């Protein structure tokens, strides 16, 4: 099946600030990255990107003054202006979506901010020109101060379910509300909102590529050690702990950022020793030496301060098995972004971290340290929430888990999604650890 061409509609788009505007923008970027032709249609906003077309038409705006005028006339018994606006909005919509397969309407079918546009959408559905998905973030009827006028014509269209629309709501709570509002559960699917971690963290292009190439968001545990490649940093123990974690069936990534002087024979020898250790421990694919890492396009990474900061953002723990230190600046950096810290119990680390870090003795076995790491993280709510987000709520995971099934419905005409295609919103990916295996 060819990937459907997708248009997205809302009253406003960026740079107008709002949750729905942000979601629509991120969805459009996601669809584009997956090979869909994309456009945004809005009543107010700007051409905020050149990556895809954006149509700004005041007819679709929630601030269209003609809408208020038409409703005032309608309340006095004159419906001509109201129906005229419906026809104008319908005609303009047809022009915008004629070459597209799917129109995703965000909140337009459920909120009262441009009623002629809502009716125009229903009229567009009657034309059978495009498949319409109503993405329901909210409804005026869910609030106790909902004005009485919305419970009468012409506003009841906002709580009337069209059998030819696939309805999406953004949470289980909203699902229950919309099922009650529409008096049915048919053709209502839950797809959560998502987040774009690289955009949220403002990650560098190089970091994004490493995340993608190494599937870091799919891992169970990402450890980062931002240390120079010298023996007192004790990378040998880090490698053995990574090997122990892998034996425990933990999907591990160990990011080692330190560079070494290629002109110093002992530094080169130490690097080669670590490489050979990783091979012997069967963790070549789990250990990433940033100093030697080449991106898929052949480019080398410069692990500058910005890149190191990015690794802190995407890691699960700062791992510091040093034999000796004068201080321990990485602990301060990790503390600034609330990154959990696991380190050797040497005096400088204990002085800095006090009771706020997970420590181990340099005499502990790698298996024991690995077990402690997992138990420590299992008791860390912020870590578990982070893993929940990056594994279940990134736009990448939402596209894979929900939207591929959603778009495949185009093959099914006006039938609702087959039950097997609807992802169970209640399914949980448990990454808790209950002891070594």
Secondary structure, DSSP 8 states (H G I E B T S, - for coil): -----EEEEEEE-TTS--HHHHHHHHHHHHHHHTT--EEEEEEE-----SSSEEEE-GGG-TT-HHHHHHHHHHHTT--HHHHHHHHHHHHHHHHHHTT-SEEEEESTTT-SS-HHHHHHHHHHHHHTSSEEEEEES--GGGSTT--GGGGSTTGGGGG---TT-EEEESSHHHHHHHHHHHT--TTEEE----B-HHHHHT--HHHHHHHHHHTGGG-SEEEEE---S-GGG-HHHHHHHHHHHHHTT--EEEEE-----TT-HHHHHHHHHHHHHHHHTT-TTTEEEGGG-B-TTS-B----HHHHHHHHHH-SEEEE--S--S--HHHHHHHHTT-EEEEE--HHHHHHHGGGSEEE-TTS-HHHHHHHHHHHHHT-HHHHHHHHHHHHSBHHHHIIIIIHHHHHGGGGTTS---GGGS--TT--------S--
